[in-house]
Amino acid sequence: MTKPLWLTAAPVIFLLLWSAGFAVAKIGLLHAGPFTLLALRYLIAVLVLLPLVPILKPDLPKGRAALDIAVTGFLIQVGYFGLCYIAFKTGVSAGGVAIIVCLQPILVSLIAPWMVGERVSRLRWIGLALGLSGALTVILARSGVAHEPPLGVLAAVGGLIGMTAATLYEKRFGVTTHPVPANLIQYAVGAAFTLPVALAAEGLQADWTPELFGVLAYLIIGNSLVAITLLLAMIRAGEVARVSALFYLVPPLSALFAWPLLGEAMPPLAWAGMALAGIGVALARR
């Protein structure tokens, strides 16, 4: 059966939006605390989606389906994003967080056979290894990862576990549903957990500049509404190890976007690492 055009294009769109979000989020953290930035992101996403429900009249997930969406939303929006933002705020370098999160495809491939009954072939393992090598090359070429604060490293490991758990949970229990109510549930869960922390720890204070408004617009539309929807759709439609392999391209592409946005140059070795990561992902997705 021929794949629909949107599913064929989904990996490229997802990678571009997700990878650029790394540099955009770093800019946002200059204007607000990690939980304030997340709470604003989720609250505005909920306000954008709510009016669409009576207009589109989609079938609303109920019972176990709604619970599964909420669990996946918590693992991604609070577990992954929340802990990674904390890691950045505590002083962990971009390279440090990226190296830890880059272990996600390997972790998924190790767990997938017994949790979702998905066999990972030898060729795919080779691709995963090459992808990891390329991603690490890019990271190490751009920044050192020594002397990281222990609390921040622990937060990054928690983010890795959150995204891994979300990927496997969605593959095992996720059901196809309309993206509007699915996203609405996920971001309502994210706001319910991040807003109290933002109020208590950060006073929900933000530096309201045009740059922050631009950051929020990108994070809400590009990362929250489009990228996450595509990621969950790809997980349900394909093999979880193949989809997870895409994350090896996130650090190289994030480095590429950080060049013009953050002024972080790409040394020659980083370009070689990007090419190696691309070859690895191509093998893992065959």
Helices and strands as residue ranges (DSSP letters): H 5-28, H 34-49, H 52-56, H 64-73, I 74-82, H 83-89, H 94-101, H 104-115, H 122-142, H 150-173, H 179-197, I 198-202, H 210-218, I 219-227, H 228-237, H 240-245, G 246-249, H 250-262, H 268-284
